[in-house]
Amino acid sequence: MVDHNLVHYDLATCSHRHEILATAVEADQGCPVPVTLYHWSPPTVRAKITLVMSPDVLSAIKGFSSLGTFFLPGHFDISKTLSELLEAAPTLPSQEPTPQLFTDLISQLAMPDQGSLLRFFSFPVFSNSRTEIFSDGLLPVWKWVKLDSIYRKRGFWEAGLNKAIEDGEWNGGKNLVLLVRGVSEQTRQTIVAGERKYTSFETVPS
């Protein structure tokens, strides 16, 4: 396949949009910190994976939104609490988290005496599964696409989310469409080691 067809093949394969809720502790700009990614699928919010990266790079993703910074207790179970709040809502909110919705949810919680500042973000990803970002037991790999870029229009499948985004921002600018798929640990290690670069969804072993 030529490059143009590879881009459209991956977009057609990873056609299912999912909303990601991301959390990170308040830190100096650019500092890498643990960032936890949740699958936002009202009324369920489910943790998927925690990565160490600078959350600031997420702003290069098309559809990125900063949802605010909130003071929350250290033992705060985000998945359980948000799922319960969404379940109790009189009407099911839209699939996309918004700053106003998030503020309304957090305002229902009692202010803790001790805790830490947590930053919340959201952004869309596109996968080949209608119901899951990637299946349990698999690990995510990521790829950026930008059809209207005058430079490169897509990247390689990367094991690191930050690496995929940084490559996309360097070669394509902002407003990157982010694709994701699940792979085995063996395939992920092959990608990490740089033993092979995968450009198309169909070439990546599961």
Sequence and secondary structure as in RCSB ss.txt:
>XXXX:A:sequence
MVDHNLVHYDLATCSHRHEILATAVEADQGCPVPVTLYHWSPPTVRAKITLVMSPDVLSAIKGFSSLGTFFLPGH
FDISKTLSELLEAAPTLPSQEPTPQLFTDLISQLAMPDQGSLLRFFSFPVFSNSRTEIFSDGLLPVWKWVKLDSI
YRKRGFWEAGLNKAIEDGEWNGGKNLVLLVRGVSEQTRQTIVAGERKYTSFETVPS
>XXXX:A:secstr
  HHHHHHHHHHHS EEEEEEEEEE  STT  EEEEEEEEETTEEEEEEEEEE GGGGGGBTT EEEEEEEE TT
  HHHHHHHHHHHSSS   SS  HHHHHHHHTTS   SS EEEEEEEEEEEES SS SS TT EEEEEEE TT S
S  B   BS HHHHHHHHHHHH S BEEEEEEE HHHHHHHHHTS    SGGGS  
